[in-house]
Amino acid sequence: MSRSLILHLSVLVLLLALHWLLPAYHHASLARIMVLAVFAMGYNILFGYTGLLSLGHAMFFAAGLYGAGMSMALMDLTAIPGFLAGLCFALLLSLAVGALALRTAGVSFMIVTLMLSQAAHLLVLYLGQWTRGDEGFVIDGALRAVNLPWAEIDLTGQDARYLAALGLFALTLLAKLWLVGGRTGQVLTAIRENEARAVMLGYDAYRYKLWAMALSGAFAGAAGAAYAILFGSVGASFASIQYSILPLLYVLLGGAGTVLGPFLGTLAMFYLIDIASGLTGAYLLFVGIALIVLVLAAPKGLLGSLRERAAPWLP
């Protein structure tokens, strides 16, 4: 068993152990962090490994959020069918957006994704009769359940919510570890480093980038659907520009192009905002200072700089 696999399995074991050790507040916070880390891992596939800077990933998170939330609220679906509805909606949206946005490159790609995301946000507000706009809506607790042949698991409970978040995080972490260690991950990295050379070697760069866009959107949609189901909250703020910037900050802080970096970045940023907001209303000032210090001290992020200086085997 490789050192990399041992490290990632150890992180999952530690998170499982924390389920019984953490007090209620941090227990709930870590569940939220793991869901947001899935969002950041999806963003990292596109930005960290493929080299495409998107400013519109909030639309994929919101697609999963509303796909799950509205199908549950309007069609009385339970957790698993609702989650699959959100995931499929986000996947289809990411394919459509990718087919359009990937006809551009560089700054143009950023602008197109930003414009499409803003259009999605405005659409959510325009359809307020069903989406409830900024006010949002709460999913009925009775629908937030997993119906198994032998039992019904209520995801409104603290323990079930944490373990469900951990299960989703574990699946996406191991899937991403497998992806980046395989041929596809190597091709995506080659496209990031030198797309022209990758094309010259015979790889269809457009097809691989569209595949990365779809997978990235699916991860984001899975996080959005899980957020709606586990925390019962759906609102237009999740489709705003803030939720397109957050995964970028998480990835930059933890380390772009690393498997565990998005989780570390989400964890650090979440508690930085949590602690700073308890001290002052100008908590974004502390966030800005922390990012400036990070850029100066560890320009490749926490895990990226560690890999460069001491642990080159980290994926």
C-alpha positions in Angstrom: 0.0 0.0 0.0 1.4 3.4 -1.0 2.2 6.2 1.4 -0.3 8.4 -0.3 -3.2 5.9 0.2 -2.2 5.3 3.8 -2.2 9.1 4.4 -5.7 9.6 2.9 -7.2 6.6 4.7 -5.7 7.8 7.9 -7.4 11.2 7.4 -10.7 9.4 6.9 -10.2 7.3 10.1 -9.4 10.4 12.0 -12.6 12.1 10.8 -14.5 9.0 11.8 -12.9 9.1 15.3 -13.8 12.8 15.7 -17.4 11.8 15.3 -17.3 10.5 18.9 -14.9 13.1 20.3 -16.0 16.5 19.1 -18.5 18.7 21.1 -21.8 19.5 19.3 -20.8 22.8 17.8 -17.6 21.5 16.1 -19.3 18.3 15.2 -21.9 20.2 13.2 -19.2 22.5 11.8 -17.1 19.7 10.6 -20.0 18.1 8.8 -20.6 21.3 7.0 -16.8 21.6 6.2 -16.8 18.1 4.7 -19.7 18.9 2.3 -18.0 22.2 1.3 -14.7 20.4 0.8 -16.4 18.2 -1.8 -17.4 21.4 -3.6 -13.8 22.5 -3.4 -12.4 19.2 -4.6 -14.7 19.5 -7.7 -13.4 22.9 -8.4 -9.8 21.7 -8.0 -10.3 19.1 -10.8 -11.0 22.0 -13.2 -8.6 24.6 -11.8 -5.8 22.7 -10.1 -5.4 19.8 -12.5 -6.7 21.1 -15.8 -5.7 24.8 -15.5 -9.1 26.3 -16.2 -10.1 29.2 -13.9 -13.9 29.3 -13.5 -15.7 32.1 -11.8 -19.1 30.5 -12.1 -19.0 27.3 -10.0 -21.8 28.6 -7.8 -24.3 27.6 -10.6 -23.3 24.0 -10.3 -23.6 24.0 -6.5 -26.9 25.7 -6.8 -28.1 23.3 -9.5 -27.5 20.4 -7.1 -29.0 22.4 -4.2 -32.2 23.3 -6.1 -32.4 20.1 -8.0 -32.6 18.2 -4.8 -34.5 20.8 -2.8 -37.2 21.5 -5.3 -37.7 17.9 -6.3 -38.2 17.0 -2.6 -40.4 19.9 -1.9 -42.6 19.7 -5.0 -42.5 15.9 -5.7 -42.2 14.6 -2.1 -39.0 12.7 -3.0 -36.9 11.4 -0.1 -33.2 11.8 0.4 -31.6 9.4 -2.1 -33.9 10.2 -5.1 -33.6 13.9 -4.3 -29.8 13.6 -4.1 -29.7 11.8 -7.5 -32.0 14.5 -9.0 -29.7 17.2 -7.9 -26.6 15.4 -9.1 -28.1 14.7 -12.5 -29.3 18.3 -12.9 -25.8 19.6 -12.1 -24.1 17.1 -14.4 -26.3 18.1 -17.3 -25.8 21.8 -16.6 -22.0 21.4 -16.5 -22.0 19.6 -19.8 -24.1 22.3 -21.4 -21.9 25.1 -19.9 -18.7 23.3 -20.8 -19.8 22.8 -24.4 -20.3 26.6 -24.6 -17.5 28.0 -22.4 -14.8 25.7 -23.7 -15.0 27.3 -27.1 -13.1 30.2 -25.3 -9.9 30.2 -23.3 -8.0 32.2 -20.7 -9.7 35.4 -19.6 -12.6 34.8 -22.0 -13.4 31.5 -20.3 -13.5 33.2 -16.9 -15.8 35.9 -18.2 -18.2 33.4 -19.8 -18.5 31.2 -16.7 -19.0 34.3 -14.6 -21.8 35.6 -16.9 -23.5 32.3 -17.1 -23.4 31.9 -13.3 -24.8 35.4 -12.8 -27.6 34.6 -15.3 -28.4 31.4 -13.2 -28.5 33.5 -10.1 -30.9 36.0 -11.7 -33.0 33.1 -13.0 -33.4 31.8 -9.4 -34.5 35.2 -8.3 -36.9 35.6 -11.3 -38.5 32.2 -10.6 -39.1 33.3 -7.0 -42.7 31.9 -7.1 -41.1 28.4 -6.9 -37.6 29.1 -5.6 -38.7 31.7 -3.0 -35.7 33.8 -4.1 -33.4 35.2 -1.3 -35.9 34.1 1.3 -35.4 30.5 0.3 -37.2 27.5 1.9 -36.7 24.8 4.3 -37.1 21.1 3.4 -39.5 19.1 5.5 -37.7 17.0 7.9 -39.8 14.0 7.1 -38.4 14.0 3.5 -34.8 14.2 4.7 -34.7 10.4 5.3 -33.0 7.4 3.7 -35.5 4.6 3.2 -33.7 1.3 3.3 -35.5 -2.1 3.2 -34.5 -2.8 6.8 -34.5 0.7 8.3 -35.2 4.4 7.8 -32.3 6.8 8.6 -33.3 10.3 9.6 -30.7 12.7 8.3 -32.0 15.5 10.5 -30.2 13.9 13.4 -26.7 15.1 14.3 -25.0 11.6 14.1 -26.6 10.6 10.8 -25.8 13.9 9.3 -22.2 13.7 10.2 -21.8 10.2 9.0 -23.6 10.9 5.7 -21.3 13.9 5.1 -18.3 11.7 5.9 -19.5 9.1 3.5 -19.8 11.5 0.7 -16.5 13.1 1.5 -14.8 9.7 1.6 -16.2 8.6 -1.7 -15.2 11.8 -3.5 -11.7 11.8 -1.9 -10.9 8.2 -2.9 -12.4 8.8 -6.4 -10.3 11.8 -6.9 -7.2 10.0 -5.6 -7.8 7.3 -8.1 -8.5 9.8 -10.9 -5.3 11.9 -10.5 -3.2 8.7 -10.1 -4.4 7.3 -13.4 -4.0 8.1 -17.1 -6.8 10.6 -17.2 -5.3 12.7 -14.4 -1.9 12.7 -16.1 -3.5 13.9 -19.4 -5.3 16.7 -17.6 -2.1 17.7 -15.9 -0.4 17.7 -19.3 -3.1 19.9 -20.8 -2.6 22.3 -17.8 1.2 22.5 -18.4 1.2 22.7 -22.2 -2.0 22.1 -24.1 -0.4 22.5 -27.5 2.1 19.7 -26.7 -0.7 17.5 -25.4 -2.6 18.0 -28.7 0.6 17.3 -30.7 0.9 13.9 -28.8 -2.6 13.0 -30.0 -4.9 13.8 -27.1 -8.2 15.5 -27.8 -7.8 18.4 -25.4 -11.4 19.6 -25.9 -12.9 16.2 -25.0 -10.7 15.9 -21.9 -11.5 19.5 -20.7 -15.3 18.8 -21.3 -14.9 15.6 -19.2 -13.1 17.6 -16.5 -15.9 20.2 -16.6 -18.6 17.6 -16.2 -16.8 15.8 -13.4 -16.1 19.1 -11.6 -19.7 20.2 -12.0 -20.9 16.8 -10.7 -18.8 17.1 -7.6 -20.1 20.6 -7.0 -23.7 19.4 -7.6 -23.3 16.5 -5.2 -22.1 19.0 -2.6 -25.1 21.2 -3.2 -27.6 18.4 -3.1 -26.0 17.1 0.1 -26.1 20.5 1.6 -29.8 20.9 0.9 -30.6 17.4 2.3 -28.3 17.4 5.4 -28.9 21.0 6.5 -32.4 21.5 5.0 -31.7 25.0 3.7 -32.2 26.2 0.1 -31.8 29.8 -0.9 -30.6 32.1 -3.8 -27.5 33.2 -1.8 -25.9 29.9 -2.7 -26.1 30.8 -6.4 -24.4 34.2 -5.8 -20.8 35.2 -6.8 -19.7 34.5 -3.3 -20.1 30.8 -3.7 -18.1 31.0 -6.9 -15.2 32.7 -5.1 -15.2 30.5 -2.0 -14.0 27.3 -3.7 -11.2 29.2 -5.4 -10.1 30.5 -2.0 -10.3 27.1 -0.5 -8.2 25.6 -3.2 -5.6 28.4 -3.2 -5.3 28.2 0.6 -5.0 24.4 0.7 -3.0 23.9 -2.5 -4.1 23.7 -6.1 -3.4 20.4 -7.8 -3.4 18.4 -4.5 -5.9 15.9 -3.4 -6.2 16.9 0.3 -5.5 20.6 -0.3 -9.1 21.6 -0.8 -10.1 20.0 2.5 -7.3 21.7 4.4 -8.2 25.0 2.7 -11.9 24.6 3.5 -11.1 23.7 7.1 -8.7 26.7 7.6 -10.9 29.2 5.9 -14.1 28.1 7.7 -12.5 28.5 11.2 -10.7 31.7 10.2 -14.0 33.3 9.2 -15.7 31.8 12.3 -13.1 33.1 14.7 -12.7 36.5 13.0 -16.5 37.1 12.8 -16.7 36.5 16.6 -14.2 39.4 17.1 -15.3 42.0 14.6 -17.8 42.7 11.9 -14.9 43.4 9.6 -13.9 39.8 9.5 -13.1 39.9 5.8 -10.1 42.1 6.7 -8.6 39.2 8.6 -9.3 36.9 5.7 -7.5 39.3 3.3 -4.5 39.6 5.6 -4.3 35.8 6.0 -4.4 35.3 2.2 -1.6 37.9 1.7 0.5 36.2 4.3 -0.2 32.8 2.6 0.8 34.1 -0.8 4.1 35.4 0.6 5.0 32.5 2.8 3.4 29.5 0.9 2.5 30.6 -2.7 1.5 27.1 -3.6 -0.9 26.7 -0.6 -0.4 24.8 2.5 -0.2 21.3 1.1 1.3 22.4 -2.2 4.2 24.1 -0.5 4.7 21.1 1.8 4.9 18.8 -1.3 7.4 21.1 -3.0 9.7 21.4 0.1 9.5 18.1 2.0 7.0 15.5 0.6 7.2 15.2 -3.3 5.2 12.0 -3.1 2.0 13.8 -2.2 -0.6 13.6 -5.0 
